[in-house]
């Protein structure tokens, strides 16, 4: 599909739709990445749902550090905490 997309962009670059060709060119890498890896964000949404359930069960943590530790424990954690 990517060669077809590149041919389409080349056709648009020589037409009045040049701005569309520029937009497609600037987004080419993210579009290719989407086709390569996944077509949805189900994993991200699953983690978000799990984090919301943690918040609802706790009725709000007293500090963010405790909430963060609970999220890391329930959403998968390799034992290393990166303090960024």
N, C-alpha and C positions, 0 to 999 in steps of 0.2 A: 504493500500500500504506500510505502514511503516514496518509491520512484514515481508513482502516479501523482502523489502530492507535490513532489518537486517539479514535475512537468506542468501541473496546474499553476504553480507559483510563477514559473517562467512565462506562461501565457498571460497571466494577470499583470506581470511587470511591464509588458509592452502595451497594455490597454488602459482605459480610463480607471480601472480598478487597481491602480498602482498602490494606493494606501492599503488595500486588502493584502496585496502581495507583501508589502513591508511588514504588516502585522503578522501574517503567517510565517514570514522569515524569522521575525524576532521570537515567535513562540514555537519554532520548529523543534527545539530540543525538549521542552516540556511535553509537547504532543507526542513525540517519539518515545519518551520515557513512559507516558501513560499507556501507549500500546504495548510496550515491552513488559511492564510489570503488572499492571492491574487496570481495571476499568472502573473501580469503585473505591471508596474509602471506608469499607466495612470494618477494618481493624481499628482505625482511628475512632469511628463511631462507637464501636464496642468498648474501647477504653474510656471514652467520654461517658457512656451510660454507666459503666462500673464506678467511675469517679463520682457521678451524681448520686448513685445509690449509697456510696460511702457517706457523702454529705448528708443525705436524708436520714440515714440511720443514726448518725452522731448528733444531729441537730446543731451542727456547727462545732468545729474544733476550737479550742481556746487559742491555739496559735497555728501558723501555717506549717511549721516543722512537723508537728504531729500528723497533720493531714497528709503531708508529702510522704512521710514514712509509711502511712497506711496504704496510700496509693501504690507506692513501690512494692510493698509486700503483697498486695492482692493482684497487681497487674503484671507481675513478673519482675524479678530483680536478681541481678547477678552478684550481689553482695558488695558492690562498690558504689559509694555515694559520691557523685561529682558535685563539688560545691562551686557552682558558677554564679 
